[in-house]
Amino acid sequence: MFEGKKQSGSGSQSGLYRVQSQSVQGTVGLQAVPGRDSRREKSLLRPLLSRLLVFFLLAILLTGCGRRERKVDRATKDGILLLGNGAEPKALDPHLVSSVGDSNILRAMFEGLVTYHPSDDSKNEPGVAERWESNPDATEWTFYLRKDAKWSNGDPVTAHDFVYSFGRLLHPEMGGPYTSMLYILKNAAKYNKGEIKSMDQVGVRAEGDHLLHCTLENPAPFFPDVVKHTTFLPVHKATIEKYGSMTDHFTKWQVPGNSVSNGAFKLTKWRINGYVQVDKNPHYWDAENVKLNAIRFFPMDNAFTEERAFRNGLLHVTYVTPSSLIGRYRKMENTPLRAETYSGTYFYRFNTTRELSGNIHFRRALSAAIDRQRIVEFVTAGGQQPAYGFTPPSEGGYQPPDRVAFDPEAAREHLRKAGFESGADVPKFVLFINTSESHKDIAVAIQDMWKTHLGIDGIEIQNQEWKVYQKTIQDLNYDVARAGWIGDYVDPDTFLSLFTTNNTNNSTGWSNPDYDRKMVEASRLFKVEERYAKLQEAEDILLDELPITPLYWYTSVYLIDPGVKNWHPLLLNNHPYKHIELRAN
């Protein structure tokens, strides 16, 4: 309300103060002249005082109620992008992280051989490699590195840096969560498992400083998409080994002032539970085209806190939006809300190594008792689609088998086959979630469905902070746990390879030789149609045995300030920050 008054009155502000000044002078004059009639004096003084009081009050209101400059407005002027980013980072080492939030920061700090196109998921942009090529069956790939690529300390980036980095992650003592992603390289799995002793036998070699050659286990025409992932980012050998051994975790090389990276930005601040700041890297090969001066990533576990921060002008872009507020934002004119297709699946994991969740009929009972349509319609409310398979159908034309459905009668039959006459006979178990209101809302809804359709009443929902939750899952110290998987590249392989026996992100204890065999057979097929058909056979096994149960396919639902430019809808939501620009509205 006062904003409008300030705008309408700003043109006459100097006149306002001029009237005030004249009124004060007139009042003093009236009081100083002797012999005047007191009644006449009062009659003259009264309207002048009234006018003075009105103008004085207006001045106070206009000054006190004027719109203060928001932090995002100041940041826009300064070229600093303010982003909500989920949980506190686990690490700022590309070989130790697996979450989307951590990867967001690392993609700003580091650059791989190939990088993301700003608006088209089907295209690849040159990164450290100016160009690349493969042999006819896509098993041999050669990357030609640019000669002007440098680390943030000025050192040149070479092909040897990539060989070192791949070897670091594959080292048997490293234990990175994404190690198995490099198994696409010939003999990488054998080296990681200690079956061969030399990294020289792995399918990656440097031919001079500016040529990197990769030999793969099987044909992979999508390999340039794979190497965009954070797992394939290079690290600076001298910096890593200055603060510890090659395979040490969480050493001081990740501290601002010590960190050396090769991306468009470099680490300058890390305030725990505050923010991570990266500033423009003057040594970056394409620095003249980087439009931002800095980015601040704010860890915010609570979606309502994040939404409030956006509403109060503290963020340019949120990580998520509370589902209960989506409807309200949809109704707004010029709404800041965006809901975009996102290549990811929200699902629940079952620990198949435990007696209860290891029972296939019990898993089938829990899965069939979930009304997915109700969840996306009344709980998440962000345009998500109920998942009838694990792999999103957006993955390059791939269609998952239609195997997952809400069927309460079948659910009760599976419960009986599992050995329980009713839900009252089911022993108590825990459903683990990580800190988030949305995860809690979904868990409560499913808890109610299991009670309603199966009669199971002994389900405890346990909330854990992100780092603790990750360890719980990796250690198989759970019964049932929420999970989400966002594609690492645009291909169904990034989803289905997750549940092969040796995948470091499997975390279910499930292993099926037929599934593994079909995944290997699919990897040897060069024609897309044939490979997809074989992957569908593998997914059919996954959806039959259900070490996981899919719930819905993601959308990316967030709030964005209109001053953020070149932020385009992307299936993987991996926005290349070097192209982002801020402009005042």
C-alpha positions as CSV (number, residue, x, y, z in Angstrom):
1,M,0.0,0.0,0.0
2,F,2.7,2.5,1.0
3,E,4.7,1.4,-2.1
4,G,2.1,3.0,-4.4
5,K,2.0,6.2,-2.4
6,K,5.7,6.5,-2.5
7,Q,5.7,6.1,-6.3
8,S,2.9,8.6,-6.8
9,G,4.4,11.2,-4.5
10,S,8.1,10.9,-5.4
11,G,7.9,13.6,-8.1
12,S,6.7,16.3,-5.5
13,Q,9.0,15.3,-2.7
14,S,11.1,18.5,-2.9
15,G,8.0,20.6,-2.9
16,L,6.8,18.9,0.2
17,Y,9.9,19.8,2.1
18,R,9.7,23.4,0.8
19,V,6.2,23.8,2.2
20,Q,7.3,22.5,5.5
21,S,10.2,25.0,5.6
22,Q,7.9,27.9,4.8
23,S,5.4,26.8,7.4
24,V,8.0,26.8,10.1
25,Q,9.3,30.2,9.2
26,G,5.8,31.6,9.2
27,T,5.0,30.2,12.6
28,V,8.1,31.7,14.1
29,G,7.3,35.1,12.6
30,L,3.8,35.0,14.1
31,Q,5.2,34.2,17.5
32,A,7.8,37.0,17.3
33,V,5.6,39.9,16.4
34,P,4.2,41.7,19.5
35,G,0.8,43.2,20.0
36,R,-1.3,40.9,17.9
37,D,-4.7,39.8,18.8
38,S,-4.4,36.4,20.5
39,R,-7.5,35.1,18.8
40,R,-6.4,36.2,15.4
41,E,-3.0,34.8,16.2
42,K,-4.5,31.5,17.1
43,S,-6.7,31.4,14.1
44,L,-3.8,31.9,11.8
45,L,-1.5,29.5,13.7
46,R,-4.0,26.6,13.9
47,P,-4.3,25.8,10.1
48,L,-0.5,26.3,9.7
49,L,0.2,23.8,12.5
50,S,-2.4,21.4,11.1
51,R,-0.7,21.6,7.7
52,L,2.7,21.2,9.3
53,L,1.5,18.1,11.2
54,V,0.0,16.5,8.1
55,F,3.2,17.0,6.0
56,F,5.4,15.9,8.9
57,L,3.4,12.6,9.3
58,L,3.4,12.0,5.5
59,A,7.2,12.5,5.5
60,I,7.6,9.9,8.2
61,L,5.4,7.5,6.5
62,L,7.0,7.9,3.1
63,T,10.5,7.5,4.6
64,G,9.7,4.6,6.9
65,C,7.4,2.6,4.6
66,G,9.4,2.9,1.4
67,R,10.5,-0.3,-0.3
68,R,13.9,-1.4,0.8
69,E,16.2,-2.9,-1.8
70,R,15.9,-6.7,-1.7
71,K,19.0,-8.8,-1.5
72,V,18.3,-10.4,-4.9
73,D,18.1,-6.9,-6.4
74,R,21.5,-6.0,-5.0
75,A,22.9,-9.4,-6.0
76,T,21.5,-9.0,-9.5
77,K,23.4,-5.7,-9.8
78,D,26.5,-7.4,-8.5
79,G,26.1,-10.4,-10.8
80,I,25.8,-12.9,-7.9
81,L,23.3,-15.7,-8.5
82,L,21.5,-16.8,-5.2
83,L,20.4,-20.5,-5.4
84,G,18.6,-22.8,-3.0
85,N,20.4,-26.1,-3.1
86,G,18.9,-28.7,-0.8
87,A,21.0,-30.2,2.0
88,E,24.4,-29.1,3.2
89,P,27.1,-30.5,0.8
90,K,28.6,-33.8,1.8
91,A,31.9,-32.8,0.1
92,L,33.2,-30.7,-2.7
93,D,35.2,-33.5,-4.2
94,P,33.7,-34.8,-7.5
95,H,34.7,-38.4,-6.6
96,L,32.9,-38.5,-3.3
97,V,29.4,-37.1,-3.9
98,S,26.3,-38.6,-5.4
99,S,23.5,-36.0,-4.6
100,V,22.0,-33.5,-7.1
101,G,22.8,-30.6,-4.7
102,D,26.4,-31.4,-4.4
103,S,26.7,-32.0,-8.1
104,N,25.2,-28.5,-8.8
105,I,28.2,-26.9,-7.0
106,L,30.8,-29.2,-8.6
107,R,29.5,-28.4,-12.1
108,A,30.2,-24.8,-11.4
109,M,33.7,-25.5,-10.2
110,F,34.9,-28.2,-12.5
111,E,34.6,-28.9,-16.2
112,G,34.8,-32.3,-17.9
113,L,35.7,-33.3,-21.5
114,V,32.2,-32.5,-22.6
115,T,29.6,-30.3,-21.0
116,Y,25.9,-29.4,-21.1
117,H,24.1,-27.5,-23.8
118,P,22.2,-24.5,-22.3
119,S,18.8,-25.4,-23.8
120,D,18.9,-28.8,-25.6
121,D,19.5,-32.1,-23.8
122,S,20.2,-33.9,-27.1
123,K,23.2,-31.7,-27.8
124,N,26.7,-31.7,-26.2
125,E,28.9,-28.7,-25.8
126,P,32.7,-28.8,-25.9
127,G,34.3,-28.6,-22.5
128,V,38.0,-29.3,-22.0
129,A,37.8,-31.3,-25.2
130,E,37.3,-29.1,-28.3
131,R,36.1,-32.1,-30.3
132,W,35.8,-35.9,-30.1
133,E,35.3,-38.9,-32.4
134,S,34.8,-42.7,-32.2
135,N,35.4,-45.8,-34.3
136,P,32.4,-47.3,-36.2
137,D,31.1,-49.4,-33.3
138,A,31.6,-46.7,-30.6
139,T,34.0,-48.8,-28.6
140,E,37.0,-46.5,-29.1
141,W,36.8,-42.7,-28.4
142,T,39.3,-40.0,-28.9
143,F,39.1,-36.6,-27.2
144,Y,41.1,-33.6,-28.5
145,L,41.8,-31.3,-25.6
146,R,42.1,-27.5,-26.0
147,K,45.5,-26.0,-25.3
148,D,44.2,-23.0,-23.5
149,A,42.4,-25.0,-20.7
150,K,43.8,-24.1,-17.3
151,W,43.3,-24.8,-13.6
152,S,42.3,-22.0,-11.3
153,N,45.9,-21.6,-10.2
154,G,47.1,-21.2,-13.8
155,D,48.4,-24.7,-14.4
156,P,47.5,-26.2,-17.8
157,V,44.8,-28.9,-17.9
158,T,46.1,-32.0,-19.7
159,A,45.0,-35.5,-20.7
160,H,47.2,-36.8,-17.9
161,D,44.9,-35.1,-15.4
162,F,42.0,-37.2,-16.7
163,V,44.0,-40.4,-16.5
164,Y,45.0,-39.6,-12.9
165,S,41.4,-38.7,-12.0
166,F,39.9,-41.8,-13.4
167,G,42.5,-43.9,-11.7
168,R,41.9,-42.1,-8.4
169,L,38.2,-43.0,-8.4
170,L,38.8,-46.6,-9.6
171,H,41.5,-47.2,-7.0
172,P,40.4,-50.1,-4.8
173,E,40.9,-48.0,-1.6
174,M,38.9,-44.9,-2.8
175,G,35.4,-46.3,-2.3
176,G,33.5,-43.5,-4.1
177,P,29.7,-43.9,-4.4
178,Y,29.8,-43.6,-8.2
179,T,32.9,-45.8,-8.9
180,S,30.9,-48.3,-11.0
181,M,30.0,-45.6,-13.5
182,L,33.5,-45.8,-14.8
183,Y,33.1,-49.6,-15.4
184,I,32.2,-48.5,-18.9
185,L,35.9,-48.3,-19.5
186,K,37.7,-51.5,-20.5
187,N,39.0,-53.5,-17.4
188,A,37.9,-50.7,-15.1
189,A,35.8,-53.1,-12.9
190,K,38.7,-55.6,-12.7
191,Y,41.1,-52.9,-11.6
192,N,38.7,-51.6,-9.0
193,K,38.2,-55.1,-7.6
194,G,41.9,-55.8,-7.5
195,E,41.7,-58.5,-10.2
196,I,44.3,-56.6,-12.1
197,K,47.0,-54.5,-10.4
198,S,47.9,-51.8,-12.9
199,M,45.9,-48.8,-14.1
200,D,47.8,-49.1,-17.3
201,Q,45.5,-52.0,-18.2
202,V,42.4,-49.9,-17.9
203,G,41.0,-48.4,-21.2
204,V,42.2,-44.8,-20.8
205,R,45.5,-43.4,-21.9
206,A,47.0,-40.0,-22.6
207,E,48.8,-39.5,-25.9
208,G,50.7,-36.4,-25.2
209,D,49.1,-33.5,-23.2
210,H,46.2,-32.9,-25.5
211,L,44.8,-36.2,-26.7
212,L,42.9,-38.7,-24.5
213,H,42.0,-42.1,-25.8
214,C,39.2,-44.2,-24.1
215,T,38.6,-47.9,-24.9
216,L,35.2,-49.2,-23.7
217,E,34.0,-52.6,-22.6
218,N,31.1,-52.5,-25.0
219,P,29.7,-50.2,-27.7
220,A,28.4,-46.9,-26.2
221,P,27.2,-44.4,-28.8
222,F,26.1,-42.3,-25.8
223,F,29.6,-42.1,-24.2
224,P,29.9,-38.3,-24.7
225,D,26.7,-37.9,-22.6
226,V,28.3,-40.1,-19.9
227,V,31.5,-38.1,-19.6
228,K,29.5,-35.0,-18.7
229,H,28.7,-36.5,-15.3
230,T,30.5,-35.2,-12.2
231,T,32.2,-38.6,-11.8
232,F,34.3,-37.9,-14.9
233,L,35.4,-34.5,-13.8
234,P,39.2,-34.0,-13.4
235,V,40.9,-33.2,-10.1
236,H,44.3,-31.4,-9.7
237,K,46.9,-34.0,-8.7
238,A,49.4,-31.7,-7.0
239,T,46.6,-30.2,-4.8
240,I,45.1,-33.6,-3.9
241,E,48.4,-35.0,-2.8
242,K,49.6,-31.8,-1.0
243,Y,46.9,-32.4,1.6
244,G,46.9,-36.2,1.8
245,S,47.2,-39.3,-0.2
246,M,45.5,-39.9,-3.6
247,T,42.6,-41.8,-1.9
248,D,42.1,-39.8,1.3
249,H,38.6,-38.5,1.9
250,F,37.6,-35.0,3.2
251,T,41.0,-33.5,3.3
252,K,41.8,-29.8,3.4
253,W,42.1,-29.5,-0.4
254,Q,38.4,-28.8,-0.4
255,V,38.8,-25.7,1.8
256,P,38.5,-22.2,0.3
257,G,42.0,-21.0,-0.5
258,N,43.3,-24.6,-1.0
259,S,40.8,-25.8,-3.6
260,V,42.0,-25.8,-7.3
261,S,39.4,-26.4,-10.0
262,N,39.2,-25.9,-13.8
263,G,35.6,-24.7,-14.3
264,A,34.0,-21.4,-14.9
265,F,34.0,-20.7,-11.1
266,K,36.3,-21.3,-8.2
267,L,35.6,-21.9,-4.5
268,T,36.0,-18.8,-2.4
269,K,33.7,-19.4,0.7
270,W,32.2,-22.4,2.5
271,R,30.2,-21.4,5.6
272,I,28.8,-24.6,7.1
273,N,25.0,-24.5,7.1
274,G,25.3,-21.0,5.6
275,Y,26.3,-21.1,2.0
276,V,29.0,-22.1,-0.5
277,Q,30.2,-19.3,-2.8
278,V,32.1,-19.7,-6.0
279,D,33.5,-16.7,-7.9
280,K,34.3,-16.3,-11.5
281,N,37.6,-18.1,-12.4
282,P,39.8,-15.7,-14.4
283,H,41.9,-18.6,-15.7
284,Y,38.9,-20.4,-17.2
285,W,39.5,-20.8,-21.0
286,D,36.1,-19.1,-21.8
287,A,36.1,-16.6,-19.0
288,E,35.2,-13.7,-21.2
289,N,31.8,-15.3,-22.0
290,V,31.0,-16.1,-18.3
291,K,28.3,-13.5,-17.4
292,L,28.0,-14.1,-13.6
293,N,30.6,-12.8,-11.1
294,A,29.7,-15.4,-8.5
295,I,27.1,-17.9,-7.3
296,R,26.0,-18.6,-3.8
297,F,24.5,-22.0,-3.0
298,F,22.3,-22.1,0.1
299,P,21.6,-25.4,1.8
300,M,17.9,-25.5,2.8
301,D,16.3,-28.7,4.0
302,N,13.0,-27.2,4.7
303,A,10.9,-26.3,1.5
304,F,8.8,-23.8,3.4
305,T,11.9,-22.0,4.7
306,E,13.2,-21.9,1.2
307,E,9.9,-20.6,-0.3
308,R,9.8,-17.9,2.4
309,A,13.4,-16.9,1.5
310,F,12.4,-16.5,-2.1
311,R,9.3,-14.6,-1.2
312,N,11.4,-12.2,0.9
313,G,13.8,-11.6,-1.9
314,L,16.7,-13.7,-0.6
315,L,16.9,-16.2,-3.4
316,H,16.9,-16.0,-7.2
317,V,15.9,-19.7,-7.7
318,T,14.6,-22.3,-5.2
319,Y,15.6,-26.0,-5.2
320,V,12.0,-27.1,-4.6
321,T,8.5,-25.7,-3.9
322,P,6.2,-26.9,-1.1
323,S,3.5,-29.0,-2.7
324,S,0.8,-27.3,-0.6
325,L,1.7,-23.9,-2.1
326,I,1.8,-24.9,-5.8
327,G,-1.9,-24.3,-6.3
328,R,-1.6,-20.8,-4.9
329,Y,1.4,-20.0,-7.2
330,R,-0.3,-21.4,-10.2
331,K,-3.1,-18.8,-9.8
332,M,-0.7,-15.9,-9.7
333,E,-0.4,-13.6,-12.7
334,N,3.2,-13.7,-14.0
335,T,3.9,-16.5,-11.6
336,P,7.5,-17.3,-10.7
337,L,6.5,-21.0,-10.5
338,R,7.9,-23.5,-13.0
339,A,6.9,-27.2,-13.3
340,E,9.0,-28.9,-16.0
341,T,9.6,-32.5,-17.1
342,Y,12.5,-33.9,-15.1
343,S,14.2,-37.2,-15.9
344,G,13.9,-38.9,-12.6
345,T,12.0,-41.5,-10.5
346,Y,10.8,-41.3,-6.9
347,F,10.8,-44.7,-5.4
348,Y,11.1,-46.8,-2.3
349,R,14.0,-49.2,-1.7
350,F,13.5,-52.6,0.1
351,N,16.4,-54.1,1.9
352,T,16.4,-57.6,0.5
353,T,18.9,-58.9,3.0
354,R,16.5,-58.7,5.9
355,E,13.9,-61.4,6.6
356,L,10.8,-59.2,6.3
357,S,11.7,-56.9,3.3
358,G,13.6,-59.8,1.7
359,N,10.3,-61.7,1.2
360,I,9.3,-61.1,-2.4
361,H,5.5,-61.5,-1.7
362,F,5.8,-59.0,1.1
363,R,7.4,-56.5,-1.2
364,R,4.7,-57.1,-3.8
365,A,2.0,-56.6,-1.2
366,L,3.4,-53.2,-0.1
367,S,3.8,-52.1,-3.7
368,A,0.3,-53.1,-4.8
369,A,-1.2,-51.3,-1.9
370,I,0.1,-47.9,-2.9
371,D,-2.3,-45.6,-4.8
372,R,0.2,-43.6,-6.9
373,Q,-2.5,-41.5,-8.6
374,R,-3.7,-40.3,-5.3
375,I,-0.2,-39.3,-4.3
376,V,0.6,-37.2,-7.3
377,E,-2.9,-35.6,-7.3
378,F,-3.3,-34.8,-3.6
379,V,0.2,-34.9,-2.0
380,T,2.9,-33.8,-4.5
381,A,0.5,-31.8,-6.8
382,G,3.3,-30.7,-9.1
383,G,2.3,-32.4,-12.3
384,Q,4.2,-35.6,-11.6
385,Q,3.1,-38.8,-13.3
386,P,2.3,-42.1,-11.5
387,A,5.1,-44.5,-12.3
388,Y,4.1,-47.9,-13.8
389,G,7.8,-48.7,-14.4
390,F,11.1,-47.6,-13.1
391,T,12.6,-45.9,-16.1
392,P,10.9,-42.6,-17.1
393,P,9.4,-42.9,-20.6
394,S,11.1,-39.7,-21.6
395,E,14.4,-41.4,-22.0
396,G,15.0,-41.2,-25.7
397,G,11.8,-42.9,-26.7
398,Y,12.2,-45.9,-24.3
399,Q,9.0,-47.3,-22.9
400,P,9.2,-49.2,-19.6
401,P,7.1,-52.3,-19.0
402,D,3.7,-51.6,-17.5
403,R,4.0,-53.7,-14.4
404,V,3.3,-51.6,-11.3
405,A,-0.3,-50.9,-10.4
406,F,-2.6,-50.1,-7.4
407,D,-4.5,-53.4,-6.7
408,P,-5.6,-53.8,-3.0
409,E,-7.0,-57.3,-3.6
410,A,-3.8,-58.5,-5.1
411,A,-1.9,-56.8,-2.3
412,R,-3.8,-58.8,0.4
413,E,-3.2,-62.0,-1.5
414,H,0.5,-61.4,-1.6
415,L,0.5,-60.6,2.1
416,R,-1.1,-64.0,2.7
417,K,1.6,-65.6,0.4
418,A,4.2,-63.9,2.5
419,G,2.9,-65.8,5.5
420,F,0.6,-63.2,7.2
421,E,-3.1,-63.8,7.6
422,S,-3.6,-60.1,8.2
423,G,-1.6,-56.9,8.6
424,A,-1.9,-57.3,12.4
425,D,0.6,-60.2,12.1
426,V,3.3,-58.2,10.4
427,P,6.1,-57.3,12.7
428,K,6.9,-53.6,13.2
429,F,9.3,-52.1,10.7
430,V,10.8,-48.7,10.0
431,L,10.3,-46.5,6.9
432,F,13.4,-44.2,6.6
433,I,13.2,-40.8,4.9
434,N,15.7,-37.9,4.8
435,T,14.8,-34.5,6.2
436,S,12.1,-32.9,4.0
437,E,8.5,-32.0,4.5
438,S,7.5,-33.4,1.1
439,H,9.1,-36.8,1.9
440,K,7.3,-36.9,5.2
441,D,3.9,-36.1,3.5
442,I,4.4,-38.9,1.1
443,A,5.5,-41.3,3.8
444,V,2.5,-40.5,5.9
445,A,0.2,-41.0,3.0
446,I,1.7,-44.4,2.2
447,Q,1.7,-45.4,5.8
448,D,-2.0,-44.8,5.8
449,M,-2.5,-46.8,2.6
450,W,-0.7,-49.8,4.1
451,K,-2.9,-49.5,7.1
452,T,-6.1,-49.1,5.1
453,H,-5.5,-51.8,2.5
454,L,-3.4,-54.3,4.4
455,G,-4.1,-53.6,8.0
456,I,-0.5,-53.0,8.8
457,D,-0.3,-50.7,11.8
458,G,3.3,-51.1,13.1
459,I,5.1,-48.8,10.7
460,E,7.4,-46.2,12.2
461,I,8.6,-43.3,10.0
462,Q,12.1,-42.2,10.9
463,N,13.6,-39.0,9.6
464,Q,17.4,-38.6,9.3
465,E,19.7,-35.8,8.2
466,W,21.0,-36.3,4.7
467,K,24.5,-37.5,5.5
468,V,23.2,-39.9,8.2
469,Y,20.5,-41.1,5.8
470,Q,23.1,-41.8,3.1
471,K,25.2,-43.9,5.4
472,T,22.1,-45.8,6.6
473,I,21.2,-46.7,3.0
474,Q,24.8,-47.6,2.0
475,D,25.2,-49.8,5.1
476,L,21.9,-51.6,4.4
477,N,20.8,-50.6,7.8
478,Y,17.1,-50.2,6.9
479,D,13.9,-52.1,6.1
480,V,12.2,-49.7,3.7
481,A,13.6,-46.3,2.6
482,R,12.6,-43.5,0.3
483,A,14.8,-42.8,-2.7
484,G,15.1,-40.8,-5.9
485,W,17.2,-41.2,-9.0
486,I,17.8,-38.5,-11.5
487,G,19.3,-39.6,-14.8
488,D,23.0,-39.1,-15.2
489,Y,22.6,-38.9,-19.0
490,V,19.6,-39.2,-21.4
491,D,19.5,-43.0,-21.8
492,P,17.6,-45.8,-19.9
493,D,20.9,-47.4,-19.0
494,T,21.5,-44.7,-16.4
495,F,18.4,-46.1,-14.5
496,L,18.6,-49.8,-15.1
497,S,22.4,-50.2,-14.5
498,L,21.7,-49.0,-11.0
499,F,20.5,-52.5,-9.9
500,T,23.2,-54.7,-11.4
501,T,25.0,-56.8,-8.8
502,N,28.2,-54.7,-8.6
503,N,26.7,-51.2,-8.9
504,T,27.9,-49.1,-6.0
505,N,24.5,-47.3,-5.8
506,N,22.3,-50.5,-5.8
507,S,21.9,-50.3,-2.0
508,T,19.2,-53.0,-1.9
509,G,21.2,-56.2,-1.5
510,W,19.3,-57.5,-4.5
511,S,21.2,-59.5,-7.1
512,N,19.7,-61.4,-10.1
513,P,22.0,-63.2,-12.6
514,D,19.4,-63.0,-15.4
515,Y,19.0,-59.3,-14.9
516,D,22.8,-58.9,-15.0
517,R,23.1,-61.0,-18.1
518,K,20.4,-59.1,-20.0
519,M,22.1,-55.8,-19.0
520,V,25.4,-57.1,-20.4
521,E,23.6,-58.3,-23.6
522,A,22.0,-54.9,-24.1
523,S,25.3,-53.2,-23.7
524,R,26.7,-55.2,-26.7
525,L,23.9,-54.2,-29.0
526,F,24.6,-51.2,-31.2
527,K,21.1,-50.7,-32.7
528,V,18.9,-48.6,-30.5
529,E,15.7,-50.6,-31.0
530,E,17.4,-53.9,-30.2
531,R,19.1,-52.5,-27.2
532,Y,15.9,-51.0,-25.9
533,A,14.1,-54.3,-26.3
534,K,16.7,-56.1,-24.3
535,L,16.6,-53.4,-21.6
536,Q,12.9,-53.8,-21.4
537,E,13.4,-57.5,-20.7
538,A,15.8,-56.6,-17.9
539,E,13.4,-54.1,-16.4
540,D,10.6,-56.7,-16.5
541,I,12.7,-58.8,-14.1
542,L,13.3,-55.8,-11.8
543,L,9.6,-55.0,-11.7
544,D,8.7,-58.6,-11.0
545,E,11.0,-59.1,-8.0
546,L,10.6,-55.5,-6.8
547,P,13.8,-54.7,-4.8
548,I,12.3,-51.2,-5.3
549,T,8.9,-50.0,-6.0
550,P,8.5,-46.9,-8.2
551,L,6.0,-44.2,-7.0
552,Y,6.1,-41.4,-9.6
553,W,8.1,-39.8,-12.3
554,Y,9.5,-36.4,-11.3
555,T,8.8,-32.9,-12.5
556,S,11.1,-30.1,-11.5
557,V,8.9,-27.6,-9.5
558,Y,10.7,-24.5,-8.4
559,L,10.4,-20.7,-8.2
560,I,12.6,-18.4,-10.3
561,D,13.1,-14.6,-10.2
562,P,12.3,-12.9,-13.6
563,G,15.8,-11.4,-13.5
564,V,17.4,-14.8,-14.2
565,K,18.0,-15.2,-17.9
566,N,19.0,-18.1,-20.1
567,W,17.6,-20.6,-17.6
568,H,15.9,-23.1,-19.9
569,P,13.8,-26.2,-19.2
570,L,16.1,-29.3,-19.3
571,L,15.3,-32.9,-18.7
572,L,18.3,-33.3,-16.3
573,N,17.9,-29.8,-14.9
574,N,21.7,-29.4,-15.3
575,H,21.9,-25.7,-16.1
576,P,25.4,-24.7,-17.3
577,Y,26.1,-21.6,-15.2
578,K,28.5,-20.0,-17.6
579,H,25.5,-19.1,-19.8
580,I,23.3,-17.7,-17.0
581,E,22.8,-14.0,-16.8
582,L,21.2,-11.6,-14.3
583,R,19.3,-8.5,-15.4
584,A,17.4,-6.0,-13.3
585,N,13.7,-5.9,-14.0
